[in-house]
Amino acid sequence: MTRTQENRVTVFESNAGMHGKIENRELREKIVRVYGLNAGLLDSLNACARDFERWRSLHSADPEKSIIGTMLEDFQIWILNGLGDLQAELAELLPKIEKYINT
């Protein structure tokens, strides 16, 4: 587990001005929602990476290792749920983008 790059969603951020030109309000909102889900997920992974590094540096007999391990297990469930949400949103968004482009 390693930290991601700071600029994790370059395509979205470098084209932010273009999003306002999308005439379909629902599509614009959906794009921003997917961006937000993605950015939040990556930010959370970056935060978790620090805990993982701390956990990895501890001796197995250290009681803190167990506490951090439990936190990381809970976080894993949260990340998997967030990833599922992101995948569902993308599954809805991509056909809408394709339809918008082709009309």
Secondary structure, DSSP 8 states (H G I E B T S, - for coil): -----SSTTHHHHHTHHHHTT-S-HHHHHHHHHHHHHHHHHHHHHHHHHHHHHHHHHS-TT-HHHHHHHHHHHHHHHHHHHHHHHHHHHHHHHHHHHHHHHH-
